Amino acid sequence: MIQDFVLPGIAAIQEEMIGLRHRIHAYPELGLQEVATSELVAECLDKWGFQVTRAVGKTGVVGTLKNGRGPSLGLRADMDALPIHETTGLPYASRNDGVMHACGHDGHTATLLAAARHLAETRDFSGTLNLIFQPAEEGLGGAQKMMEDGLFERFPCDAVFALHNVPGYPAGHLGFFNGAFMASADTVTVRVVGRGGHGAAPDEAIDPIVVCASIVTALQSIVSRNVSPRDLAIISVGSIHAGTASNVIPSSAQMLLTVRALAPDVRDLLERRIHELVHGQAASFGAQAEIDYFRCHPVLINHPAQTDFARAVATDWFGAQAVIDDLAPFTASEDFACMLEQCPGSYLVIGNGDGERGCALHHSGYDFNDDCLAVGATYWVKLTERFLPMADRPDHHHFNHDIEEKHT
């Protein structure tokens, strides 16, 4: 069992750290509102001997631990919750009505805190460890806000890593993917302006609802006829709002779209064709269209050397049987992609289990699997010790040899 490979020091604090996770779960906070969560994180790090910097990207926290000379490593966990009413019925279920940790960020935070405590006690590494507790991952651009606040200038990292739980894979098993791993995510607001009128005299109006219906159908031709069948592309219309009565043709209508791709050039193509098609469809009905195109998250692209390194750490410590071998790219998005555009690194996944523990992310019945916490913390410890090795360790000259030369 993968639990057999948990470090004794992590096993000794496992129940306490699970309790900390439950505390975070019970008091969830939305993006850029993680005041209590970030303060709890800061207090823990400060108590364990980290240099703590608060308010990085408004509510983000960075804990720095230096031990001798060597490279700098960044490990990131997200802290924000979602605007969902929890239905788990758990003893530690959300006390904040309408807000819950439905994506496991409570588990990610507690896992990194468990690793932080162990590493502070053992200090079996040489270099600088930067623990990045990020706010507002769920669509509010927390990673970008931290970088705009000078994240990598103030806390230089030679590489940065992050993990996310995924229901459906065996609990504690780790997955890695080289290259484009998670899709870009763009949000598009389309406002169609027609001419209102009486529902009994449609010829005297320009019906924006009919225009929207035509646009919805036509948008799918972009995916089927403009994008190569070998490339992933998604255009989904999630909302259409117009009118208040059955016998009134409204003067305008609004649509909300999510647009996703796994390649930057496909992302650019989708944006261009959406503008062309929406304006063209509207004009064909005598209407006008206004488009607000917001680029939220870029494609998450894992760097080859860092991904191979992260996989090797898992394989060498837990064994090949604990590594997910059929991992494929996800159409979901992740703003850790912004960090990977500035710093080499890799984003990996940890299985959250099946059955009751396998409830989908962003579902009101979801809960992070506590069995994963000690495994994830052990992994972070082993990755840190291998990335920042002590000089007398046999594997001192490994992946970081060139980086170490820069720091000597």
SULKAUR-V223311 format. One record per backbone hydrogen bond with DSSP energy under -1.0 kcal/mol. NH is the residue of the N-H (numbers start at 1). CO is the residue of the C=O. If there is no record, write none. Layout:
BEGIN
nh & co
NH & CO
NH & CO
END
This chain:
BEGIN
nh & co
4 & 1
5 & 2
6 & 3
11 & 7
12 & 8
17 & 13
18 & 14
19 & 15
20 & 16
21 & 17
22 & 18
23 & 19
24 & 20
25 & 21
26 & 22
33 & 30
35 & 33
38 & 34
39 & 35
40 & 36
41 & 37
42 & 38
43 & 39
44 & 40
45 & 41
46 & 42
47 & 43
48 & 44
49 & 46
50 & 45
51 & 64
53 & 62
56 & 60
59 & 57
61 & 133
62 & 53
63 & 131
64 & 51
65 & 129
67 & 127
73 & 128
74 & 159
75 & 130
76 & 161
77 & 132
79 & 134
81 & 29
82 & 100
84 & 82
87 & 364
93 & 90
95 & 26
99 & 96
100 & 82
102 & 100
108 & 104
109 & 105
110 & 106
111 & 107
112 & 108
113 & 109
114 & 110
115 & 111
116 & 112
117 & 113
118 & 114
119 & 115
120 & 116
121 & 117
122 & 118
123 & 119
125 & 123
126 & 388
127 & 67
128 & 71
129 & 65
130 & 73
131 & 63
132 & 75
133 & 61
134 & 77
139 & 137
142 & 136
145 & 141
146 & 142
147 & 143
148 & 144
149 & 145
150 & 147
151 & 146
154 & 150
155 & 151
158 & 72
160 & 344
161 & 74
162 & 346
164 & 348
166 & 350
168 & 353
169 & 166
172 & 351
173 & 170
174 & 322
175 & 349
179 & 302
181 & 300
182 & 300
183 & 330
183 & 332
184 & 261
185 & 297
186 & 259
187 & 294
188 & 257
189 & 292
190 & 255
191 & 290
192 & 253
193 & 288
194 & 251
195 & 206
197 & 249
199 & 247
201 & 198
204 & 201
205 & 202
206 & 195
211 & 207
212 & 208
213 & 209
214 & 210
215 & 211
216 & 212
217 & 213
218 & 214
219 & 215
221 & 218
222 & 219
224 & 220
225 & 221
226 & 222
227 & 222
231 & 228
234 & 260
236 & 258
238 & 256
239 & 256
241 & 254
249 & 197
253 & 192
254 & 241
255 & 190
256 & 239
257 & 188
258 & 236
259 & 186
260 & 234
267 & 263
268 & 264
269 & 265
270 & 266
271 & 267
272 & 268
273 & 269
274 & 270
275 & 271
276 & 272
277 & 273
278 & 274
279 & 275
280 & 276
281 & 277
282 & 278
283 & 279
284 & 280
285 & 282
286 & 283
287 & 282
288 & 193
290 & 191
292 & 189
294 & 187
296 & 185
297 & 185
300 & 182
302 & 179
303 & 345
307 & 303
308 & 304
309 & 305
310 & 306
311 & 307
312 & 308
313 & 309
314 & 310
315 & 311
316 & 312
317 & 313
318 & 314
319 & 315
322 & 319
323 & 320
324 & 174
330 & 181
337 & 334
338 & 335
340 & 336
342 & 339
343 & 339
346 & 160
348 & 162
349 & 175
350 & 164
351 & 173
352 & 166
353 & 169
357 & 354
358 & 355
362 & 102
363 & 360
366 & 363
372 & 369
373 & 370
376 & 372
377 & 373
378 & 374
379 & 375
380 & 376
381 & 377
382 & 378
383 & 379
384 & 380
385 & 381
386 & 382
387 & 383
388 & 384
393 & 390
396 & 393
398 & 396
401 & 398
404 & 400
405 & 401
406 & 402
407 & 403
END
